[in-house]
Amino acid sequence: MSWASTPGSRKTMLANRRRDTSPELAVRRLLHARGFRYRVDFRLQPPLRTRADIVFTRARVAVFIDGCFWHGCPDHATAPKRNSDYWIPKLARNVERDRETDAALATAHWTVLRYWEHQPADEVAIQIERCVGSKQI
């Protein structure tokens, strides 16, 4: 069974970006304006395939800005109506992988910060700034 139920949904899904999403860019602009420098779309631990959206390597802080649909936001996630036999397990696995990633990074002494795409960028940037600032040498 194909993952796309229609050509239109296939086109929409292919247009989704892995990096440089609007919420990510908004947070990055604010952090950069405040003098923070960071890595973008950075792979942290070689056994993990996960790439963090924003990474502060010296402070060992990994920031993920998760999409509501893809990562199961409790407020905004929706269940797919078409091709649900494919999508529901896939989305559940995304959430499970997020928890596995959090645990693996915590074991490797990383601080993991996760935010939803709908959270205001200025609030997210302030929280990141506090966390990274407290870990700076």
Summary of the structure (lengths in Angstrom):
residues: 137
radius of gyration: 16.2
end to end distance: 52.5
largest distance: 52.7
contacts: 361
relative contact order: 0.19
helix: 46%
strand: 17%
